[in-house]
Amino acid sequence: MGSRFEEFINGLWDSITPSYTFEANTQCGTHVHTSPSTDFTTDKVKAVARAALHFEEAINALVPEHRRGNYFCKTFLASNPNFQGKTVEEAIALVDQKQDLEGVCGLMNPNNDRYYTWNFTSLTKHSTIEFRQPPGVTTAAAALGWVEFTATFVRAAFAVAGLDGDLGGPGGGPSGGAGSDGGLGGFGKDVGGLKKFLEKGLLRGVRSKSGEDIVKGVNSKVKDSDRVPGKAPQKLDEKAKKAFEEKKKQDKLGIVFLNKMEMAIKCNFKGV
């Protein structure tokens, strides 16, 4: 991966900011799609799913309150019927039982519902896992912070599981000692544990040099002991339900941009 994503995002902002002003509110979110250089395997998807569950409360501490109980990025333990009433360890045990991608996706995003903090349904169409929880951003630095966080998190999930860290950067995989600490059980579920975890997935060619740097890039005010339980979204009245359904229709249109980006990338690789 190197620093290509940093150059791309900075270039995008440089080309847009002379003509437009960015604003964000509680209705805005930032979505980051990530994938390894090769296709996701079942083991890699399970590794990300386990990490998403283990660090859910730590990640909640990094985002504003409106991104913790949001219909468009529901937290797993509070809102996913497969996990409600279960501990983190029990939820992870359910992930371990799955034998294929379809099983993991159905567990994490039941009924093909992509509106959770991590969306695994995008694997079937875009070969990506989508992180949907970050708030809306208005600067290139803020966007880069969440891109770097997501890429590092996914790569760390691979490394801790003893898998090939092929999102780029040094180390990764069993030869780098990824599984020597006993897996996720060696990391606390708070922000401090998350920082330690992120150290396993550091990327070459990007700004941050430590898990501390990465967390500061998205929220400099959190403490290592912070962890925030998720909450289910409030029940909608009829007016809010209609607005929600309309927003979902508009949200689907955003995928057009992703499809166009994929086509541009494919054409570039082919030398077109």
Order of alpha helices (4+ residues) and beta strands (2+ residues): alpha-beta-alpha-alpha-alpha-alpha-alpha-beta-alpha-beta-alpha-alpha-alpha-alpha-alpha
